[in-house]
Amino acid sequence: MIACGWNNNGAYCKYLKRILCKYISVWACGLICIVVICMLNFSDFRPFGPCAYASAINDALETMAFSILAAIVFFIVNDIIASRRRVKISILYIEHEIEKIRELLRQMIDTVEPFKLERKRCTLDSFKKKFQNMNLYDGYLGGNRSMVDFYTDKKLEIERIANSLISSYSFYMSNEELDYIDNVLNSYFIMNSIAPMDFSIPDDVRINYPNNQEEIGKSLYELYMLR
């Protein structure tokens, strides 16, 4: 099962790594400021020695170190809060879009075996056989829109969502989510056009008629069963 929400550990680890890398120079500057402050307050070492203006210079150096450190803390805290919110929103959006893919698959499945897959009453073989014997040129729900057009529209919508997630949100996705989208995009159903069987031709010719209806049905079932 794909992890969801802010508990998505893969995305959260990527977020922490990005924060550490993004602010590496800022962390270094902050560390230098802390070293200067500790050196001036907790040791006898003075970088400007015993010259006439050493005390004033050291005080100015300490004040500057405190100011820079405060600015760094303010900047990082505010930026991290914004980044954390952005990551959280992105993760929720990814979850929503993956659920949308599953809903589109369910809508196609229900045209073949309504509700049976949810109840685990339909095997791959029985689904594939039922799908193979469907006339995809028939109207969807008895309307003018053919079943093949219905499946093609859903297929293109799934492909659009999956490509959008990969191109814009892959950084925020867990390994499980990336694997799921990869399986979707590389499935037979997505990578091939639907070539239905023409049931208007004679039975003795039909066996040699070029179509991929069986493969499409098998791939559709396997996609729906992905978790």
Accessible surface in RSA format (square Angstrom, percent):
REM  Atomic radii and reference values for relative SASA: ProtOr
REM  Chains: A
REM  Algorithm: Lee & Richards
REM  Probe-radius: 1.40
REM  Slices: 20
REM RES _ NUM      All-atoms   Total-Side   Main-Chain    Non-polar    All polar
REM                ABS   REL    ABS   REL    ABS   REL    ABS   REL    ABS   REL
RES MET A   1   173.01  89.6 116.51  77.1  56.50 134.5 103.69  88.2  69.31  91.8
RES ILE A   2    11.54   6.6   7.50   5.6   4.04   9.7   7.54   5.4   4.00  10.8
RES ALA A   3    40.72  37.4  29.60  45.7  11.12  25.3  40.24  56.7   0.48   1.3
RES CYS A   4    59.87  45.3  44.68  49.8  15.19  35.7  19.31  48.9  40.56  43.7
RES GLY A   5    15.55  19.2   0.00   N/A  15.55  19.2  15.55  42.7   0.00   0.0
RES TRP A   6    50.52  20.3  39.28  19.0  11.24  26.4  32.50  17.3  18.03  29.2
RES ASN A   7   123.49  85.2 115.21 111.3   8.28  19.9  27.60  66.4  95.89  92.7
RES ASN A   8     0.52   0.4   0.52   0.5   0.00   0.0   0.00   0.0   0.52   0.5
RES ASN A   9   108.97  75.1 107.10 103.5   1.86   4.5  28.59  68.8  80.37  77.7
RES GLY A  10    26.00  32.1   0.00   N/A  26.00  32.1  20.16  55.3   5.84  13.1
RES ALA A  11     0.87   0.8   0.00   0.0   0.87   2.0   0.00   0.0   0.87   2.3
RES TYR A  12    76.87  35.9  76.87  43.7   0.00   0.0  39.11  29.4  37.76  46.5
RES CYS A  13    78.23  59.2  72.69  81.1   5.54  13.0  26.99  68.4  51.24  55.3
RES LYS A  14    56.67  27.6  53.08  32.6   3.59   8.6  48.10  43.3   8.58   9.1
RES TYR A  15     9.55   4.5   9.55   5.4   0.00   0.0   8.88   6.7   0.67   0.8
RES LEU A  16    78.36  43.6  78.08  55.9   0.29   0.7  78.12  54.9   0.25   0.7
RES LYS A  17   144.15  70.3 141.34  86.7   2.81   6.7  86.08  77.5  58.07  61.9
RES ARG A  18   116.98  49.1 109.98  56.1   6.99  16.6  30.87  42.2  86.11  52.2
RES ILE A  19    13.87   7.9  13.87  10.3   0.00   0.0  13.87  10.0   0.00   0.0
RES LEU A  20   110.26  61.4 106.52  76.2   3.74   9.4 106.85  75.0   3.42   9.2
RES CYS A  21    78.25  59.2  65.15  72.7  13.10  30.8  28.79  72.9  49.47  53.3
RES LYS A  22   106.56  52.0  75.65  46.4  30.91  73.6  64.46  58.0  42.10  44.8
RES TYR A  23     3.73   1.7   3.73   2.1   0.00   0.0   3.73   2.8   0.00   0.0
RES ILE A  24   122.61  69.8 121.66  90.6   0.95   2.3 121.66  87.6   0.95   2.6
RES SER A  25    79.25  67.0  68.15  90.9  11.10  25.6  50.41 107.3  28.85  40.4
RES VAL A  26    33.79  22.2  31.42  28.4   2.37   5.7  33.79  29.4   0.00   0.0
RES TRP A  27   100.87  40.5  93.97  45.5   6.90  16.2  96.03  51.2   4.84   7.8
RES ALA A  28    50.91  46.8  44.71  69.0   6.20  14.1  50.16  70.6   0.74   2.0
RES CYS A  29    51.75  39.1  49.29  55.0   2.46   5.8  16.65  42.2  35.09  37.8
RES GLY A  30     5.92   7.3   0.00   N/A   5.92   7.3   5.92  16.2   0.00   0.0
RES LEU A  31   112.74  62.8 110.16  78.8   2.58   6.5 111.21  78.1   1.52   4.1
RES ILE A  32   111.05  63.2 109.82  81.8   1.24   3.0 111.05  80.0   0.00   0.0
RES CYS A  33     7.11   5.4   6.32   7.1   0.78   1.8   0.78   2.0   6.32   6.8
RES ILE A  34    81.08  46.1  80.54  60.0   0.54   1.3  81.08  58.4   0.00   0.0
RES VAL A  35    85.08  56.0  81.32  73.6   3.76   9.0  84.30  73.2   0.78   2.1
RES VAL A  36    24.36  16.0  24.36  22.0   0.00   0.0  24.36  21.2   0.00   0.0
RES ILE A  37    17.68  10.1  17.68  13.2   0.00   0.0  17.68  12.7   0.00   0.0
RES CYS A  38    55.12  41.7  53.60  59.8   1.53   3.6  20.75  52.6  34.38  37.1
RES MET A  39    41.26  21.4  35.42  23.4   5.84  13.9  25.55  21.7  15.71  20.8
RES LEU A  40    13.20   7.4   3.63   2.6   9.58  24.1   3.63   2.5   9.58  25.8
RES ASN A  41    72.89  50.3  41.37  40.0  31.52  75.9  12.03  29.0  60.86  58.8
RES PHE A  42   163.81  82.0 127.35  78.9  36.46  94.9 135.42  82.1  28.39  81.3
RES SER A  43    47.15  39.8  32.17  42.9  14.97  34.5  41.21  87.8   5.93   8.3
RES ASP A  44   144.55 101.3 119.78 119.2  24.77  58.6  39.65  93.3 104.90 104.6
RES PHE A  45   122.26  61.2 113.24  70.1   9.02  23.5 120.04  72.8   2.22   6.3
RES ARG A  46    91.52  38.4  79.88  40.7  11.64  27.7  26.21  35.8  65.31  39.6
RES PRO A  47    56.36  41.1  24.51  22.3  31.85 115.8  26.43  21.8  29.93 186.0
RES PHE A  48    95.16  47.6  79.15  49.0  16.01  41.7  86.12  52.2   9.05  25.9
RES GLY A  49    28.13  34.7   0.00   N/A  28.13  34.7  23.72  65.1   4.41   9.9
RES PRO A  50   144.00 104.9 108.73  99.1  35.27 128.2 120.20  99.2  23.80 147.9
RES CYS A  51    64.75  49.0  47.14  52.6  17.61  41.4  45.60 115.5  19.15  20.6
RES ALA A  52   100.62  92.5  52.95  81.7  47.67 108.4  66.24  93.3  34.38  91.1
RES TYR A  53   161.49  75.4 159.98  91.0   1.51   3.9 113.51  85.3  47.98  59.1
RES ALA A  54     7.44   6.8   7.44  11.5   0.00   0.0   7.44  10.5   0.00   0.0
RES SER A  55    79.81  67.4  70.95  94.7   8.86  20.4  48.21 102.7  31.60  44.3
RES ALA A  56    64.83  59.6  52.73  81.4  12.10  27.5  58.90  82.9   5.93  15.7
RES ILE A  57    63.79  36.3  61.36  45.7   2.43   5.9  63.64  45.8   0.15   0.4
RES ASN A  58    10.76   7.4  10.19   9.8   0.57   1.4   6.56  15.8   4.19   4.1
RES ASP A  59    82.04  57.5  80.56  80.2   1.49   3.5  26.41  62.1  55.64  55.5
RES ALA A  60    62.07  57.1  49.99  77.1  12.08  27.5  57.65  81.2   4.41  11.7
RES LEU A  61    40.53  22.6  37.83  27.1   2.70   6.8  40.09  28.2   0.44   1.2
RES GLU A  62    38.29  22.0  38.29  29.0   0.00   0.0   6.56  12.7  31.73  25.9
RES THR A  63    87.76  62.4  84.31  85.5   3.45   8.2  61.56  82.7  26.20  39.6
RES MET A  64   102.96  53.3  98.06  64.9   4.90  11.7  63.91  54.3  39.05  51.7
RES ALA A  65     4.60   4.2   3.09   4.8   1.51   3.4   4.60   6.5   0.00   0.0
RES PHE A  66    99.67  49.9  96.36  59.7   3.31   8.6  96.56  58.5   3.11   8.9
RES SER A  67    63.87  54.0  51.89  69.3  11.97  27.6  36.12  76.9  27.75  38.9
RES ILE A  68    63.80  36.3  60.83  45.3   2.97   7.2  63.80  45.9   0.00   0.0
RES LEU A  69    39.11  21.8  39.11  28.0   0.00   0.0  39.11  27.5   0.00   0.0
RES ALA A  70    62.67  57.6  50.72  78.3  11.95  27.2  58.19  81.9   4.48  11.9
RES ALA A  71    61.05  56.1  49.43  76.3  11.62  26.4  57.41  80.8   3.64   9.6
RES ILE A  72    21.58  12.3  19.77  14.7   1.81   4.4  21.58  15.5   0.00   0.0
RES VAL A  73    81.57  53.7  78.97  71.5   2.60   6.3  81.57  70.9   0.00   0.0
RES PHE A  74   143.77  71.9 139.32  86.3   4.45  11.6 143.77  87.2   0.00   0.0
RES PHE A  75   104.07  52.1 100.98  62.5   3.09   8.0 103.70  62.9   0.37   1.1
RES ILE A  76    11.06   6.3  11.06   8.2   0.00   0.0  11.06   8.0   0.00   0.0
RES VAL A  77    72.97  48.0  70.79  64.1   2.17   5.2  72.88  63.3   0.09   0.2
RES ASN A  78    73.68  50.8  65.91  63.7   7.77  18.7  23.04  55.5  50.64  48.9
RES ASP A  79    34.46  24.1  29.65  29.5   4.81  11.4   6.26  14.7  28.20  28.1
RES ILE A  80    48.18  27.4  48.18  35.9   0.00   0.0  48.18  34.7   0.00   0.0
RES ILE A  81   110.09  62.6 107.29  79.9   2.80   6.8 108.67  78.3   1.42   3.9
RES ALA A  82    48.99  45.0  40.40  62.4   8.59  19.5  46.19  65.0   2.80   7.4
RES SER A  83     7.33   6.2   7.28   9.7   0.05   0.1   5.75  12.2   1.59   2.2
RES ARG A  84   102.63  43.1 102.63  52.3   0.00   0.0  28.89  39.5  73.74  44.7
RES ARG A  85   163.54  68.7 158.29  80.7   5.25  12.5  50.52  69.0 113.02  68.5
RES ARG A  86   117.36  49.3 112.79  57.5   4.57  10.9  55.72  76.2  61.64  37.4
RES VAL A  87     4.04   2.7   4.04   3.7   0.00   0.0   4.04   3.5   0.00   0.0
RES LYS A  88    92.23  45.0  92.02  56.5   0.21   0.5  38.28  34.5  53.95  57.5
RES ILE A  89    92.05  52.4  90.88  67.7   1.18   2.8  91.29  65.7   0.77   2.1
RES SER A  90     8.60   7.3   7.54  10.1   1.07   2.5   1.07   2.3   7.54  10.6
RES ILE A  91     1.27   0.7   1.25   0.9   0.01   0.0   1.27   0.9   0.00   0.0
RES LEU A  92    90.17  50.2  85.05  60.8   5.12  12.9  85.38  60.0   4.79  12.9
RES TYR A  93    83.00  38.8  77.68  44.2   5.32  13.8  55.77  41.9  27.23  33.6
RES ILE A  94     0.49   0.3   0.49   0.4   0.00   0.0   0.49   0.4   0.00   0.0
RES GLU A  95    51.34  29.5  48.61  36.8   2.73   6.5  11.18  21.6  40.16  32.8
RES HIS A  96   105.35  57.6  99.61  69.2   5.75  14.7  71.43  73.6  33.92  39.5
RES GLU A  97     8.03   4.6   8.03   6.1   0.00   0.0   0.26   0.5   7.77   6.3
RES ILE A  98     3.54   2.0   3.54   2.6   0.00   0.0   3.54   2.5   0.00   0.0
RES GLU A  99    83.72  48.1  80.12  60.6   3.59   8.6  37.75  73.0  45.97  37.5
RES LYS A 100    72.03  35.1  66.71  40.9   5.32  12.7  39.45  35.5  32.59  34.7
RES ILE A 101     0.00   0.0   0.00   0.0   0.00   0.0   0.00   0.0   0.00   0.0
RES ARG A 102    30.61  12.9  29.22  14.9   1.40   3.3  18.72  25.6  11.89   7.2
RES GLU A 103    66.61  38.2  63.70  48.2   2.91   6.9  37.22  72.0  29.39  24.0
RES LEU A 104    15.02   8.4  15.02  10.7   0.00   0.0  15.02  10.5   0.00   0.0
RES LEU A 105     1.11   0.6   1.11   0.8   0.00   0.0   1.11   0.8   0.00   0.0
RES ARG A 106    71.61  30.1  71.61  36.5   0.00   0.0  26.43  36.1  45.17  27.4
RES GLN A 107    53.59  30.0  48.35  35.3   5.24  12.5  18.02  38.4  35.57  27.0
RES MET A 108     0.00   0.0   0.00   0.0   0.00   0.0   0.00   0.0   0.00   0.0
RES ILE A 109     0.04   0.0   0.04   0.0   0.00   0.0   0.04   0.0   0.00   0.0
RES ASP A 110    24.03  16.8  17.65  17.6   6.38  15.1  15.59  36.7   8.44   8.4
RES THR A 111    38.45  27.3   9.74   9.9  28.71  68.4  18.21  24.5  20.23  30.6
RES VAL A 112     3.49   2.3   0.00   0.0   3.49   8.4   0.48   0.4   3.01   8.2
RES GLU A 113    16.58   9.5  16.50  12.5   0.08   0.2   0.00   0.0  16.58  13.5
RES PRO A 114    69.14  50.4  60.85  55.5   8.28  30.1  60.85  50.2   8.28  51.5
RES PHE A 115   111.90  56.0 111.90  69.3   0.00   0.0 111.90  67.8   0.00   0.0
RES LYS A 116    73.17  35.7  73.17  44.9   0.00   0.0  26.03  23.4  47.14  50.2
RES LEU A 117     7.19   4.0   0.87   0.6   6.32  15.9   1.31   0.9   5.88  15.8
RES GLU A 118    82.32  47.3  50.55  38.2  31.77  75.6  55.61 107.6  26.71  21.8
RES ARG A 119   147.25  61.8 121.76  62.1  25.49  60.7  44.83  61.3 102.42  62.1
RES LYS A 120   180.43  88.0 147.59  90.6  32.84  78.2  95.92  86.3  84.50  90.0
RES ARG A 121   147.24  61.8 113.77  58.0  33.47  79.7  48.03  65.6  99.22  60.1
RES CYS A 122     9.32   7.1   1.52   1.7   7.80  18.3   1.71   4.3   7.61   8.2
RES THR A 123    87.53  62.3  84.18  85.3   3.35   8.0  79.91 107.3   7.62  11.5
RES LEU A 124    50.07  27.9  47.15  33.7   2.92   7.3  47.15  33.1   2.92   7.9
RES ASP A 125   101.34  71.0  96.39  95.9   4.94  11.7  32.77  77.1  68.57  68.4
RES SER A 126    52.13  44.1  41.55  55.5  10.58  24.4  46.14  98.2   6.00   8.4
RES PHE A 127     0.00   0.0   0.00   0.0   0.00   0.0   0.00   0.0   0.00   0.0
RES LYS A 128    41.49  20.2  41.46  25.4   0.03   0.1  12.68  11.4  28.81  30.7
RES LYS A 129   139.82  68.2 137.87  84.6   1.95   4.6  82.75  74.5  57.07  60.8
RES LYS A 130    92.63  45.2  86.14  52.9   6.49  15.5  64.96  58.5  27.66  29.5
RES PHE A 131     0.14   0.1   0.14   0.1   0.00   0.0   0.14   0.1   0.00   0.0
RES GLN A 132    73.85  41.3  71.29  52.1   2.56   6.1  11.22  23.9  62.63  47.5
RES ASN A 133    95.84  66.1  75.39  72.9  20.45  49.2  24.19  58.2  71.65  69.3
RES MET A 134    32.99  17.1  27.73  18.4   5.26  12.5  32.16  27.3   0.82   1.1
RES ASN A 135    48.11  33.2  39.89  38.5   8.23  19.8  10.80  26.0  37.32  36.1
RES LEU A 136     0.00   0.0   0.00   0.0   0.00   0.0   0.00   0.0   0.00   0.0
RES TYR A 137   111.39  52.0  91.33  52.0  20.06  52.2  68.65  51.6  42.74  52.7
RES ASP A 138    76.99  53.9  72.23  71.9   4.76  11.3  23.27  54.8  53.72  53.6
RES GLY A 139    28.76  35.5   0.00   N/A  28.76  35.5   6.26  17.2  22.50  50.4
RES TYR A 140    53.69  25.1  49.05  27.9   4.64  12.1  22.27  16.7  31.42  38.7
RES LEU A 141   155.88  86.8 112.64  80.6  43.23 108.7 125.33  88.0  30.55  82.2
RES GLY A 142    76.14  93.9   0.00   N/A  76.14  93.9  37.60 103.2  38.54  86.3
RES GLY A 143    40.80  50.3   0.00   N/A  40.80  50.3  31.59  86.7   9.21  20.6
RES ASN A 144   165.20 113.9 127.18 122.9  38.01  91.5  38.31  92.2 126.89 122.6
RES ARG A 145    98.85  41.5  89.72  45.7   9.13  21.7  52.08  71.2  46.77  28.3
RES SER A 146    18.24  15.4  17.11  22.8   1.13   2.6  15.10  32.2   3.14   4.4
RES MET A 147    14.39   7.5  14.39   9.5   0.00   0.0   7.48   6.4   6.91   9.2
RES VAL A 148    20.58  13.5  20.58  18.6   0.00   0.0  20.58  17.9   0.00   0.0
RES ASP A 149    72.85  51.0  71.93  71.6   0.91   2.2  12.08  28.4  60.76  60.6
RES PHE A 150     4.35   2.2   4.35   2.7   0.00   0.0   4.35   2.6   0.00   0.0
RES TYR A 151     0.39   0.2   0.39   0.2   0.00   0.0   0.39   0.3   0.00   0.0
RES THR A 152    46.24  32.9  46.24  46.9   0.00   0.0  38.48  51.7   7.76  11.7
RES ASP A 153    67.78  47.5  60.49  60.2   7.28  17.2  19.49  45.9  48.29  48.2
RES LYS A 154    38.97  19.0  38.84  23.8   0.13   0.3   4.14   3.7  34.83  37.1
RES LYS A 155    18.87   9.2  18.87  11.6   0.00   0.0   2.03   1.8  16.85  17.9
RES LEU A 156    95.75  53.3  91.16  65.2   4.59  11.5  91.47  64.2   4.28  11.5
RES GLU A 157    56.63  32.5  54.03  40.9   2.59   6.2  20.39  39.4  36.24  29.6
RES ILE A 158     0.08   0.0   0.08   0.1   0.00   0.0   0.08   0.1   0.00   0.0
RES GLU A 159    52.40  30.1  52.40  39.6   0.00   0.0   7.47  14.4  44.94  36.7
RES ARG A 160   124.47  52.3 116.58  59.4   7.88  18.8  72.82  99.5  51.65  31.3
RES ILE A 161     0.49   0.3   0.14   0.1   0.36   0.9   0.36   0.3   0.14   0.4
RES ALA A 162     0.00   0.0   0.00   0.0   0.00   0.0   0.00   0.0   0.00   0.0
RES ASN A 163    70.35  48.5  67.65  65.4   2.70   6.5  24.70  59.5  45.64  44.1
RES SER A 164    38.16  32.2  31.40  41.9   6.76  15.6  19.18  40.8  18.99  26.6
RES LEU A 165     0.72   0.4   0.72   0.5   0.00   0.0   0.72   0.5   0.00   0.0
RES ILE A 166    63.14  35.9  58.72  43.7   4.42  10.6  58.72  42.3   4.42  12.0
RES SER A 167    92.21  77.9  51.93  69.3  40.28  92.8  49.53 105.5  42.68  59.8
RES SER A 168    73.22  61.9  43.75  58.4  29.47  67.9  23.60  50.3  49.62  69.5
RES TYR A 169    57.82  27.0  57.64  32.8   0.18   0.5  18.51  13.9  39.32  48.5
RES SER A 170    41.46  35.0  39.23  52.4   2.23   5.1  11.94  25.4  29.52  41.4
RES PHE A 171    76.47  38.3  69.34  43.0   7.12  18.5  75.49  45.8   0.98   2.8
RES TYR A 172    24.56  11.5  24.40  13.9   0.15   0.4  13.90  10.4  10.66  13.1
RES MET A 173     0.00   0.0   0.00   0.0   0.00   0.0   0.00   0.0   0.00   0.0
RES SER A 174     1.86   1.6   1.86   2.5   0.00   0.0   1.86   4.0   0.00   0.0
RES ASN A 175    99.71  68.8  97.87  94.6   1.84   4.4  22.75  54.7  76.96  74.4
RES GLU A 176    93.18  53.5  87.85  66.5   5.34  12.7  36.91  71.4  56.27  45.9
RES GLU A 177     1.05   0.6   1.05   0.8   0.00   0.0   0.00   0.0   1.05   0.9
RES LEU A 178    45.70  25.5  43.96  31.4   1.74   4.4  44.32  31.1   1.39   3.7
RES ASP A 179    87.63  61.4  85.91  85.5   1.72   4.1  21.71  51.1  65.92  65.7
RES TYR A 180     7.67   3.6   4.70   2.7   2.97   7.7   7.02   5.3   0.65   0.8
RES ILE A 181     0.00   0.0   0.00   0.0   0.00   0.0   0.00   0.0   0.00   0.0
RES ASP A 182    75.38  52.8  73.53  73.2   1.85   4.4  16.88  39.7  58.49  58.3
RES ASN A 183    68.90  47.5  62.05  60.0   6.85  16.5  10.42  25.1  58.48  56.5
RES VAL A 184     0.16   0.1   0.16   0.1   0.00   0.0   0.16   0.1   0.00   0.0
RES LEU A 185    37.61  20.9  30.63  21.9   6.98  17.5  30.63  21.5   6.98  18.8
RES ASN A 186    87.76  60.5  67.96  65.7  19.79  47.7  23.09  55.6  64.67  62.5
RES SER A 187    14.76  12.5   6.04   8.1   8.72  20.1  14.76  31.4   0.00   0.0
RES TYR A 188    82.80  38.7  72.66  41.3  10.14  26.4  61.37  46.1  21.43  26.4
RES PHE A 189     0.10   0.0   0.10   0.1   0.00   0.0   0.10   0.1   0.00   0.0
RES ILE A 190     7.33   4.2   2.43   1.8   4.90  11.8   2.43   1.8   4.90  13.3
RES MET A 191   126.07  65.3  89.44  59.2  36.63  87.2  86.96  73.9  39.11  51.8
RES ASN A 192    49.29  34.0  44.50  43.0   4.78  11.5   6.79  16.3  42.49  41.1
RES SER A 193    93.46  79.0  79.77 106.5  13.69  31.5  41.57  88.5  51.89  72.7
RES ILE A 194    20.83  11.9   0.82   0.6  20.02  48.2   0.82   0.6  20.02  54.3
RES ALA A 195    41.83  38.5  38.44  59.3   3.39   7.7  41.83  58.9   0.00   0.0
RES PRO A 196    11.46   8.4   9.33   8.5   2.13   7.7   9.33   7.7   2.13  13.2
RES MET A 197    23.34  12.1  23.34  15.5   0.00   0.0  23.34  19.8   0.00   0.0
RES ASP A 198    36.00  25.2  36.00  35.8   0.00   0.0   1.25   2.9  34.76  34.7
RES PHE A 199    53.45  26.7  37.46  23.2  15.99  41.6  37.99  23.0  15.46  44.2
RES SER A 200    99.32  83.9  58.78  78.4  40.54  93.4  53.93 114.8  45.39  63.6
RES ILE A 201    33.67  19.2  29.77  22.2   3.90   9.4  31.45  22.6   2.22   6.0
RES PRO A 202    84.68  61.7  72.58  66.2  12.10  44.0  84.53  69.8   0.15   0.9
RES ASP A 203   106.28  74.4  91.36  90.9  14.91  35.3  37.50  88.3  68.78  68.6
RES ASP A 204   114.18  80.0  88.07  87.7  26.10  61.7  52.34 123.2  61.83  61.7
RES VAL A 205    77.31  50.9  75.41  68.3   1.90   4.6  77.31  67.2   0.00   0.0
RES ARG A 206    58.25  24.5  58.22  29.7   0.03   0.1  17.44  23.8  40.81  24.7
RES ILE A 207   148.17  84.3 116.07  86.5  32.10  77.4 124.81  89.9  23.36  63.4
RES ASN A 208   123.44  85.1  96.13  92.9  27.31  65.8  31.95  76.9  91.49  88.4
RES TYR A 209    66.24  30.9  58.05  33.0   8.19  21.3  30.89  23.2  35.35  43.6
RES PRO A 210   109.59  79.9  91.32  83.2  18.27  66.4 103.25  85.2   6.35  39.4
RES ASN A 211    49.50  34.1  20.18  19.5  29.33  70.6   2.87   6.9  46.63  45.1
RES ASN A 212    18.82  13.0  18.60  18.0   0.22   0.5  11.47  27.6   7.36   7.1
RES GLN A 213     0.19   0.1   0.19   0.1   0.00   0.0   0.19   0.4   0.00   0.0
RES GLU A 214    65.17  37.4  64.44  48.7   0.74   1.8  10.82  20.9  54.36  44.4
RES GLU A 215    78.31  45.0  75.66  57.2   2.65   6.3  33.11  64.0  45.20  36.9
RES ILE A 216     0.41   0.2   0.41   0.3   0.00   0.0   0.41   0.3   0.00   0.0
RES GLY A 217     0.06   0.1   0.00   N/A   0.06   0.1   0.06   0.2   0.00   0.0
RES LYS A 218    80.49  39.3  80.49  49.4   0.00   0.0  47.98  43.2  32.51  34.6
RES SER A 219     6.86   5.8   5.82   7.8   1.04   2.4   4.22   9.0   2.64   3.7
RES LEU A 220     0.31   0.2   0.31   0.2   0.00   0.0   0.31   0.2   0.00   0.0
RES TYR A 221    24.70  11.5  24.70  14.1   0.00   0.0  11.30   8.5  13.40  16.5
RES GLU A 222    74.80  42.9  69.59  52.6   5.21  12.4  34.71  67.1  40.09  32.7
RES LEU A 223     5.28   2.9   4.54   3.2   0.74   1.9   4.66   3.3   0.62   1.7
RES TYR A 224    17.61   8.2  16.20   9.2   1.42   3.7   9.14   6.9   8.48  10.5
RES MET A 225    88.22  45.7  69.65  46.1  18.57  44.2  69.30  58.9  18.92  25.1
RES LEU A 226    50.64  28.2  47.72  34.1   2.92   7.3  50.39  35.4   0.26   0.7
RES ARG A 227   132.12  55.5  93.14  47.5  38.97  92.8  38.32  52.4  93.80  56.8
END  Absolute sums over single chains surface
CHAIN  1 A    13468.5      11611.1       1857.4       8167.3       5301.2
END  Absolute sums over all chains
TOTAL         13468.5      11611.1       1857.4       8167.3       5301.2
